Amino acid sequence: VTAEKTDTVARKFAVPESWPLILGFVVLALPTAFKLANQNWSEESGAQGPIILATGAWLLLRLRPEMHRLRSASNPWLTALILIPALLAYVLGRMVDYMTFEAGGVFGVGVAMLYTQFGGRFLRKHWFPFLYLAFAIPPPVYIVLALTAPLKQFVSSIATAVVQLLDLPVSHQGVVIYVAQYQLLVEDACSGMNSIFGLLAIGLFYIYLVRGASLLYSGILAALMIPIAITANIVRVIIVILLTYYFGDEVGQGFLHFAAGIFLFVIALFLVFALDAALSWTFFRRRKQA
Amino acid sequence: MISRRDALIGSACVAAAGTAYALTPRRTLALLPHGLRMDRIVPTEFRGWTSRDVTDEFAPQTEDSLLAKLYGETVGRLYTDPASGAEVLMLLAHGDVQSNELQLHRPEVCFPAYGWTIDSSAETDLALAPQVTLPARKLVAHLEQAQLSTIYWTRLGEYFPVSGNEQRLYRVRAALDGYVPDGLLARFSVEGIAPKHAFDLLARLIGELVAAVKPTARAPLIGSPRAGAMLAMGR
């Protein structure tokens, strides 16, 4: 019993003892966090970053008892295999100002540290917070660009087609929509790219908290969130077209433009919740029977 | 007690942070002098070619767009060939600083994003003067019935990468040299002419255009060594 007791006491003090790890991580992550806050998070495309980081950190802190419960030996070679490429990516990323590498490097270092401290059993069981936190790494700009442009085209043509059904004088050429005497440019922000990332992050977080980590179930819902986010954006563009047509340019570009975006994001989120409620009923019941 | 393992990992992190700090370039290298603009350097009329400005049609800049963030200046011009009447679209995009968010987008990446299918893509050396060539790329792309032939080059400081990999490599190389380069994308395209003739036309336009630029102002367009060589030749 005493041996067990000293063991528990030792474990309790295990965290402060690993201060070199904490210090190393802070020294790496702090400049990156500042740069992210200045560059990426202040833009609409990166606005979900700090929220993911805060909620993801909370998920991990919440799992602290689990880290100790599932503690297993770690392989130093595997630690090195994660740590060294992560540090190299970090240095390269800072050197050429490539955020994906820099933030990805910090992420990899964090994973390597948790692995070396608590072993593979914890990481295998609680993979979700890590996947979730990976959403805070800014994706490569050229991938975002390659996805945004066709999405903008798609949103413009569908929105125009729907409004044409109402017999309004509307047409589009590429991403420029003409309605009566007005000309609207569908901007990058209207493509829905940002709301896809935002909705995926919040949706997955919610599903994890409510349903736990099921790869299949999370995957199915994530796949359904993408068309929901795109549809919400098409509706947003339609609303802006109608506002412009009936109330003029000022109203279409003013507060209501912004409000329509927020409102539709909330609607999309509720759609995800409703979908989850419907889907979980069949999904988990069938699983229990099986 | 601190475990040796933790100490090792911790110091590796601190060393990486220090290395990153030391290797981060702080100087900038811009071939386009501050305050000068590409649209002033490149002439609107020369050797019979005439042009009209189409910047707003082909590169509309809104505050929020990626384009505005990527490039400090974009110029769109439609040049008309005095001989055939063919119209060539020139797009120049210049960015003061080439970094993560701000980097040149190569047309072979951009065109497919806008629905174009790339039929062929090949490196080429444009002859500007005897023994002065410019590394560029030739592209043929189509969208439905339209066929587009393009010659373009990209400049990163004094480097002229002809592929995405080379562009990334040169960015690292410039960083190791200790500076952040400026960047230029110069793109010339013509529609509705068979690619073979189109490339002849584009090469002729580019040659005559570079020759028509004031000899001391060519560096932002073709790099200092080439500009210097042409100047020495009295061209």
Interface residues (C-beta under 8 A of the other chain):
Chain A: E17 S18 W19 P20 L21 L23 G24 F25 V27 L28 P31 Q39 P76 T79 L83 L87 Y90 V91 L92 R94 M95 V96 D97 Y98 M99 T100 V109 A112 M113 T116 V141 Y142 L145 A146 T148 A149 P150 Q153 L185 E187 D188 A189
Chain B: M1 I2 S3 R5 D6 A7 I9 G10 S11 A12 C13 V14 A16 A17 T19 A20 Y21 L23 T24 P25 P60 T62 D64 S65 L66 S99 N100 E101 Q103 H105 V109 C110 P112 A113 Y114 G115 R171 V172 A175 L176 V180
